[in-house]
Amino acid sequence: MLLFRFLILLCLLGSAVSFALYVGTGNPRYKDWGWKVLKWTLLAAFCFFTVLILERVA
């Protein structure tokens, strides 16, 4: 579980770095990559917390 939290944090950090690169360079490729990473990270985090909630209920 700690590993999964670390991976989510690492992906969020990667997304933030990508957005920072977009701001610094103006290259839209970094913005697109940042949105993709952020989208999949939030989806994975939602699934992770759904499993945690379901474990508490059951």
PyMOL commands that place a pseudoatom at each C-alpha (Angstrom):
pseudoatom trace, name=CA, resn=MET, resi=1, chain=A, elem=C, hetatm=0, pos=[0.000, 0.000, 0.000]
pseudoatom trace, name=CA, resn=LEU, resi=2, chain=A, elem=C, hetatm=0, pos=[2.869, 2.339, 0.756]
pseudoatom trace, name=CA, resn=LEU, resi=3, chain=A, elem=C, hetatm=0, pos=[4.355, 1.568, -2.653]
pseudoatom trace, name=CA, resn=PHE, resi=4, chain=A, elem=C, hetatm=0, pos=[1.100, 2.460, -4.396]
pseudoatom trace, name=CA, resn=ARG, resi=5, chain=A, elem=C, hetatm=0, pos=[0.905, 5.785, -2.544]
pseudoatom trace, name=CA, resn=PHE, resi=6, chain=A, elem=C, hetatm=0, pos=[4.499, 6.514, -3.488]
pseudoatom trace, name=CA, resn=LEU, resi=7, chain=A, elem=C, hetatm=0, pos=[3.760, 5.767, -7.156]
pseudoatom trace, name=CA, resn=ILE, resi=8, chain=A, elem=C, hetatm=0, pos=[0.745, 8.092, -7.142]
pseudoatom trace, name=CA, resn=LEU, resi=9, chain=A, elem=C, hetatm=0, pos=[2.847, 10.841, -5.574]
pseudoatom trace, name=CA, resn=LEU, resi=10, chain=A, elem=C, hetatm=0, pos=[5.581, 10.251, -8.142]
pseudoatom trace, name=CA, resn=CYS, resi=11, chain=A, elem=C, hetatm=0, pos=[3.094, 10.481, -11.011]
pseudoatom trace, name=CA, resn=LEU, resi=12, chain=A, elem=C, hetatm=0, pos=[1.650, 13.713, -9.624]
pseudoatom trace, name=CA, resn=LEU, resi=13, chain=A, elem=C, hetatm=0, pos=[5.161, 15.105, -9.362]
pseudoatom trace, name=CA, resn=GLY, resi=14, chain=A, elem=C, hetatm=0, pos=[5.846, 14.066, -12.958]
pseudoatom trace, name=CA, resn=SER, resi=15, chain=A, elem=C, hetatm=0, pos=[2.702, 15.828, -14.091]
pseudoatom trace, name=CA, resn=ALA, resi=16, chain=A, elem=C, hetatm=0, pos=[3.725, 18.988, -12.229]
pseudoatom trace, name=CA, resn=VAL, resi=17, chain=A, elem=C, hetatm=0, pos=[7.172, 18.892, -13.828]
pseudoatom trace, name=CA, resn=SER, resi=18, chain=A, elem=C, hetatm=0, pos=[5.577, 18.471, -17.240]
pseudoatom trace, name=CA, resn=PHE, resi=19, chain=A, elem=C, hetatm=0, pos=[3.354, 21.516, -16.686]
pseudoatom trace, name=CA, resn=ALA, resi=20, chain=A, elem=C, hetatm=0, pos=[6.382, 23.480, -15.493]
pseudoatom trace, name=CA, resn=LEU, resi=21, chain=A, elem=C, hetatm=0, pos=[8.241, 22.525, -18.665]
pseudoatom trace, name=CA, resn=TYR, resi=22, chain=A, elem=C, hetatm=0, pos=[5.250, 23.695, -20.691]
pseudoatom trace, name=CA, resn=VAL, resi=23, chain=A, elem=C, hetatm=0, pos=[5.284, 27.056, -18.907]
pseudoatom trace, name=CA, resn=GLY, resi=24, chain=A, elem=C, hetatm=0, pos=[9.042, 27.344, -19.389]
pseudoatom trace, name=CA, resn=THR, resi=25, chain=A, elem=C, hetatm=0, pos=[9.234, 26.304, -23.038]
pseudoatom trace, name=CA, resn=GLY, resi=26, chain=A, elem=C, hetatm=0, pos=[5.752, 26.922, -24.427]
pseudoatom trace, name=CA, resn=ASN, resi=27, chain=A, elem=C, hetatm=0, pos=[5.842, 23.531, -26.135]
pseudoatom trace, name=CA, resn=PRO, resi=28, chain=A, elem=C, hetatm=0, pos=[2.261, 22.122, -26.109]
pseudoatom trace, name=CA, resn=ARG, resi=29, chain=A, elem=C, hetatm=0, pos=[3.626, 18.565, -26.090]
pseudoatom trace, name=CA, resn=TYR, resi=30, chain=A, elem=C, hetatm=0, pos=[4.482, 18.943, -22.401]
pseudoatom trace, name=CA, resn=LYS, resi=31, chain=A, elem=C, hetatm=0, pos=[0.990, 20.194, -21.572]
pseudoatom trace, name=CA, resn=ASP, resi=32, chain=A, elem=C, hetatm=0, pos=[-0.608, 17.240, -23.365]
pseudoatom trace, name=CA, resn=TRP, resi=33, chain=A, elem=C, hetatm=0, pos=[1.678, 14.795, -21.579]
pseudoatom trace, name=CA, resn=GLY, resi=34, chain=A, elem=C, hetatm=0, pos=[0.945, 16.451, -18.224]
pseudoatom trace, name=CA, resn=TRP, resi=35, chain=A, elem=C, hetatm=0, pos=[-2.830, 16.139, -18.736]
pseudoatom trace, name=CA, resn=LYS, resi=36, chain=A, elem=C, hetatm=0, pos=[-2.517, 12.478, -19.720]
pseudoatom trace, name=CA, resn=VAL, resi=37, chain=A, elem=C, hetatm=0, pos=[-0.394, 11.634, -16.681]
pseudoatom trace, name=CA, resn=LEU, resi=38, chain=A, elem=C, hetatm=0, pos=[-2.696, 13.602, -14.369]
pseudoatom trace, name=CA, resn=LYS, resi=39, chain=A, elem=C, hetatm=0, pos=[-5.816, 11.934, -15.767]
pseudoatom trace, name=CA, resn=TRP, resi=40, chain=A, elem=C, hetatm=0, pos=[-4.487, 8.399, -15.323]
pseudoatom trace, name=CA, resn=THR, resi=41, chain=A, elem=C, hetatm=0, pos=[-3.044, 9.183, -11.907]
pseudoatom trace, name=CA, resn=LEU, resi=42, chain=A, elem=C, hetatm=0, pos=[-6.363, 10.495, -10.618]
pseudoatom trace, name=CA, resn=LEU, resi=43, chain=A, elem=C, hetatm=0, pos=[-8.161, 7.472, -12.067]
pseudoatom trace, name=CA, resn=ALA, resi=44, chain=A, elem=C, hetatm=0, pos=[-5.718, 5.112, -10.332]
pseudoatom trace, name=CA, resn=ALA, resi=45, chain=A, elem=C, hetatm=0, pos=[-6.047, 7.011, -7.056]
pseudoatom trace, name=CA, resn=PHE, resi=46, chain=A, elem=C, hetatm=0, pos=[-9.844, 6.857, -7.287]
pseudoatom trace, name=CA, resn=CYS, resi=47, chain=A, elem=C, hetatm=0, pos=[-9.697, 3.080, -7.814]
pseudoatom trace, name=CA, resn=PHE, resi=48, chain=A, elem=C, hetatm=0, pos=[-7.249, 2.708, -4.941]
pseudoatom trace, name=CA, resn=PHE, resi=49, chain=A, elem=C, hetatm=0, pos=[-9.432, 4.613, -2.498]
pseudoatom trace, name=CA, resn=THR, resi=50, chain=A, elem=C, hetatm=0, pos=[-12.529, 2.770, -3.723]
pseudoatom trace, name=CA, resn=VAL, resi=51, chain=A, elem=C, hetatm=0, pos=[-10.868, -0.516, -2.820]
pseudoatom trace, name=CA, resn=LEU, resi=52, chain=A, elem=C, hetatm=0, pos=[-9.920, 0.857, 0.602]
pseudoatom trace, name=CA, resn=ILE, resi=53, chain=A, elem=C, hetatm=0, pos=[-13.496, 1.957, 1.259]
pseudoatom trace, name=CA, resn=LEU, resi=54, chain=A, elem=C, hetatm=0, pos=[-14.896, -1.377, 0.122]
pseudoatom trace, name=CA, resn=GLU, resi=55, chain=A, elem=C, hetatm=0, pos=[-12.493, -3.197, 2.463]
pseudoatom trace, name=CA, resn=ARG, resi=56, chain=A, elem=C, hetatm=0, pos=[-13.779, -1.123, 5.387]
pseudoatom trace, name=CA, resn=VAL, resi=57, chain=A, elem=C, hetatm=0, pos=[-17.409, -1.841, 4.517]
pseudoatom trace, name=CA, resn=ALA, resi=58, chain=A, elem=C, hetatm=0, pos=[-16.981, -5.582, 4.029]
for i in range(1, 58): cmd.bond("trace and resi %d" % i, "trace and resi %d" % (i + 1))
show_as sticks, trace
zoom trace
